Amino acid sequence: MLEKKEILDVEKVIRDFEVLTKDAENVQRETLKMILEENGCAEYLQNLGLNGRTDPESFKACVPLVTHKDLEPCIQRVADGAFSPILTGKPITTISITSGTTQGKPKFVPFNDEMMETTLQIFRTSFAFRNKEFPIENGRALQFIYSSKQIKTKGGLFAGTATSNVFRNSQFRKAMKAMQSECCSPDEVIFGPDFHQSLYCHLLCGLIFHEEIQLVSSTFAYSIVLAFRTFEQVWEELCDDIREGVLTSRITFPPVRSAMAKLLKPNPELADMIEKKCSGLNNWYGLIPELFPNVKYIYGIMTGCMEPYLKKLRHYAADVPLISADYGSSEGWIGANINPSLPPESATYAVLPNIGYFEFIPLKENVEEHMQENGNVSFLSMEPKPVDLTEVRVGEEYEVIITNFGGEMSCSP
């Protein structure tokens, strides 16, 4: 019996989003209450004297602002196999390992089912708004995604990059199917041990399914640029594989070779077409729409340190829209891009008030300006006081504080 394909109801997702955000203050109070109730037995909260209280006022009075560094001893005990509830009421079974770009060394971040669900909620929300603007249906996605091998901590917890933990979760593929954004590459390619071999096979799968590809994506804009720079170097080899129906010897991992053999059949017509298109391009301008004529948009994180790659990405994309992905940090997700028609340089994000409890520390210059406006200069030396989600002011800058379901209560850089 064929499995029934569930399609995401984008209208319902948008309606739910509108309900949540219109009542953000109450939703935030309820979200904090849920977090504190679920984790009230945890050692960390027990030691702070909340005594079962779950209101924001008691929370702010008892729970100090901390950074990840302050929580590292607790997280390390979890990773080492402590059985008692330390940061969360429910056991932590997975650890995310960050890249180490912010502190010079990788960080351990707890990852649990609730964190996975908030990830999927962000994905669903941004997809719903994207699909209103750029509808896709019955297609495939060329996703340059990679899942490094998970390791086990001293205490037996699975540990991997945050993206690896998401991609390896059974709910991820189900969600991608519902969003009609299923990766055109088999799991063996995504989970392959060699990045360069997986990248080559992603490109090959994209070409095999070239007419079905409706979006091109990766976690970061850099990865998409790297993929097509690689294509410039290996396109003739890819054409040979397609023409002969035999995978290049550069792919050595047996499970990947086996998975690709099921997809790769001799197709000289397709190889000739790709060769003709590539030979006719001027410095590879418009490569993506030439290869994938039904592509609707290109999607990935394109803000912050990814912005320098936009020029090259636009060169490959020509008129295909670039849409920046959602806003988050190592500690958790914050907001979804619900304005996909805006260019990445102008991207804005809407905070989802039920995925965590958010506070915002005004940057010092804003605090000083505000105090000077009100003639209250005697408090200029004081540390700025965090404000709630519904108290932020348009035009000002803040540092985000996240309290989430994974035991992270820290400032996001």
N, C-alpha and C positions, 0 to 999 in steps of 0.2 A: 504494500500500500504506500502510495506517495505521501510524503510528509506535507501537511498543509502549511503553506507559506503565509506567515502573519506579516501584514504590512502595517507600519507605524501610522497611527491616526494623527496626522500632523495638526489638524484643526483642534483636536482634543488637547494635544500638548501645548498649543498656543493658548487655548482657553485656560488651562491649568496654570500656565505661567502668569497670565494676566491676573488671575485670582490671587496667586501667591504674592505678587509684587504690589498689588493695590493695598494689601493688608500686611505690608512688610513688618511693621512694628510688632503686631501680635504674632506673626509667624516666627519672628526672631525670638520672642519670649518663649513660645512653645518649643522651638528647636533647642534653645538652651536648656529648657526643662527636661526634654527628652535625653539630651546628652548627659546631664547631671544625674538623672534617675537611672539611666542605663549603666553609668560608671560610678555611682555613689559609693559602691563597696571598694573601689580601687584605693590602694594605699596612698597614692598621691593626694587624692581629694580628702581622704580620711584625716590626713595629717594637717589639713588646712582649716579645720574647724567649721566646715559648712553645716554639719549636723543635719543633713537631709534637706536643707533649704535649696530651692532651685530658681529663685527670682534673680534677675540681673543685678539688683542692688547688693544682695548678699554675695553673689558671685564676685562682683568687682571689689567688694570690701575684703573678701577672704583670699581670693586667688590672685597672686601677683603676676605682673607681666613678666614673661620669661622669653628667652630665645631657645633655639634648638640645643645650644651648648648646655644650658641649664638642665635640660631633660635627658642629656646623653647618658648619665649614670643609670637612670631608670630604664631607658631603652636598651642599654647594654645588658642589664639584668634579664630583660625579656628575651633578648637574643641568645643569652647564655642558658636559657631554659628554666627560669624561675616559674613555678607553678601558681603561686599566689597572684591575685589580681593586683597589678602594680599601677598601670596607667589606665587600663580599661577593665570593665566588669567581665566582658567576654574575652576568651583567650585570643591572643594575636598569633596567627599561624603563618604570616608572611611578612617579610621585611623588604621595603624598597631601598635600593642603594642609589644615592644621587651621584652625579658626575664629579662632584668635588670642585666645581668652578667657583663657588662662592666663598668657601673657607679654606681652599687649598687641599682638602682631603674629602673623600666621600663621606656622606652622612647616612646613618640608618634612620629610616622613617617607617613607623608601623603602618601596615596595610591590612585591612580586614574587609568583610563583606559589605559593611556600610560604606566604606570608602569606594568600593567597586560600584555600588549603586549610585553614589553621587557622581562618579565618573560617567556612568551611563546616562544619568539625568542631564548632565551638561551636554553630552553628545546628542541626545534626543532633542533637547531644546534648540540648540544651534542648527541642527539639521532641519527641524520643522520650519524655522524662519528662512533658512537657505532654500528649502524646497518650494516655498511660496514664491521666491524670486527667480530661482533657477531649477525648475522641476526636472527630476530624473525619474525614470521608471524602467523596470525590466532590463537593467543594464548591469555592468560590472565596474569596479573601481580598480585603477592601476595604483596600488598603494605600495610605496617604498617603505615598508615596515619590516623591522628586524627584531627578533627576540633572542637575546643572548641567553646562554645556559644558566639556569638557576643553580645556586649553590645551597648548601645547608650550613646554618650557623652552628656554633658549639652546642646550642640547645636543641638542634634539630629542626629549626624553622627554615622554610624556603626563603631564599633571598635572591633578588635580581633587580634590574633596573625597574623603575616605575612602569615604563611601557611594556617590559617583558611580563610583569605581573598582570597587566591588563590584557595583553594579547593572549596569554596562556589561560586566562579565565574562560570557562565554557560559556559565560554569558556574553562575551565580546562578539563571537561569531554570530550568535543568535540575534544580537542587536544590529549587527551590520546587515544581516539578511533582511530584518524588518525595515531598515532604512534604505534598502535596495543599493547598498554600498559595499557588497561583499567583494573581498579582494580576489582578483583574477588568478593569483598565484596559489598553489597548494600549500598546506601547512608546512610540508617538509622544506619548502623554500624559506618561509618566514622564520622557521626555527632552525635553519641550517647553521652549522658551526663557523662558517667562513663568510664574512660580510661580502667580500668581492664576488664570490660564487653566487650568493643569494641575489645581489644586485644584478648580475648578468641574467639570472633566471627571471627576475622580475621584469626586466626589459623584454626578454623573449616571450614571456606569457602575455605581456601587453600587446606585442605584435601579433601573436596568435589570435587574440581576441580583439583586434584593433577596432572593429566596427561596433563592438559592444561596450567599449570603454566610454563612460559618460562623465567620469571625474578622475583627476590625477591628484594624489595626495601623499603626504608624509607628515611625520610629526613636526619637522622643521623645514623651512624653505631651503636651507642649505642642502638637505638631503635630496631635494628634487633637482636642484641645480647640479649637484654632483652626479646624479643619475644620468642626466642628459649630456653632461660633459663626457661621461664614460661612454654613452651611446656614440658620440662623435668618433671615439677611438675604436669601437668594436662593432659598428653597424654592419660592416662587410662580413664579419664572422657570424653575426646573427643571421644575416641573409643566407649564408652557406648552410647553417643549421636548418633553416626553414626549407630551403630548396631540396636538401638531401633527406631531411627528416631524421637526422642523426645529431645528437648533442655533442658539442665540442669537448675535447679531452680535458679542457681546463676545469671542467666540473668533475670533481673526484669523489665527492661524498656519496656513497651508494644510495641512501634513501632519497636524496635529491635527484640523482640520475634516474632512479626508478620512477619517481613521481613525474618527472618531465617527459619520460619516454611515453607515458600514457597520453600526454597532450600533443607531442610533437610527431607530425606525420609529414611526408614529403608534400610540399606545396610550392612548386616553382613559380606559379602565377603570383602568389603573394610575395615571394622573394623578389621577383622582377618589379612589382609595383613599388615595394619599399626602396629598391635600388634607384628607380626612376625618380621617386619623390626626393630622396636624399641628394641625388646628383643635381636636381633642379633648384635646390635652396641656395639663397645668397647668404653665406656666412651663418647658416643654420637658423636664420630668422624664421619664426613661425613653425618650428619643427614640431611642436606638440599638436597643433590642429592638423598639420599635414599627415602625421602618423595616425591620429585618432580623430576622424572627421566628426564624430558625434559627441565630443567632449564638451561639457557645459561650463565647467569651472575648474580651477586649480586651488587646492585647499591645504593649509598648513600654518604653523605659527610663523608670522611674517613681521612681527613687531619687535622692538628692542634690538638685541644684537643680531637678529635675523634681517633687519631692514636693509643692510648693505647688499644683500643678495637679490633684492627686488629688480634691479636694473637688468641683470642677466636673466632672471626668471621671465621678465616681460619680453625680453628678446626671444626666448624660446616660445612664449605663449602667444605673441602677437595680440590679437583682440580677445583672446579668451580671458574672462574675468579672473582676477586673483582675489581670494577671500582668506582673510586671516583667521586662524583658529582661535580657540577660547583661551581665557586668562586664568592661569593657576600658578602654583609654586610647588616646591617639594613637599610642603606641609599639606597641600590640598587644593582643590579647585575653588575659584572665587566667582567668576562670571562667564556668561556665554555671549558670543557675538550674535546679537539679534538684528543687526543692521548690515547684512551681507553685501548690500549694494555699495557701501562705502569702500574706497580704496584702502589698502592696508595701512597707509600712513595716517589715515583718519579713523581707524577702527575704534569703536567704543564697545564697552562690555556691560551687561546688566548682571548685577549680583543676584544670585538665586538665594532667597532668604531662608530656605529650608535645608540647605546642604551643610550648614555650619553656623556658628555664631560669630558675627563680624563686628570688630571695633576698628576705629581709625584714629591714628595719632596725627594731628596736624603737624606739618613740617614747620620748623621753628620760625622761618621767615614769615609764614602765614600767621602764626600766633602773634608775633611781634606787631605785624601790620594791624591785626584785629584789635590788639590791646591799645595801640596808638590811636586808632580810630575812636576808641571809647575813652581815651584819656586815662587809661589805667596803667600807667608806666611802672608802677611799683612792683608789678608781678612779672616783669620781663625775664627775670632770672629763673623763674619757675619752669619745671618740665611741663610740656603741654599735656593736657588731660585728654585721654581718648574719648571720642564721641561715638554714638551708636550709628548704625546704618542709616537710619532716617534723619540723622542730624547733620550729615555732611552737607557742605555748601558748594554749589556749582562754581567752578573756576579755581578752587583751592586744591592743594596737593596733600596727600596723606600717606602714611605707612599703614599697611593693612595688618590687623591682628586676627589670627584665625584660631578658633576653638572648634575642633571637629570631633567626629565620632571615632577617630582612630587614636585618641589620646594625645593629639598635638595641640598644645596651647601656647602658641608662640608668635612672634612677629615675623611677618613675611618680608624678605628683602625686596 
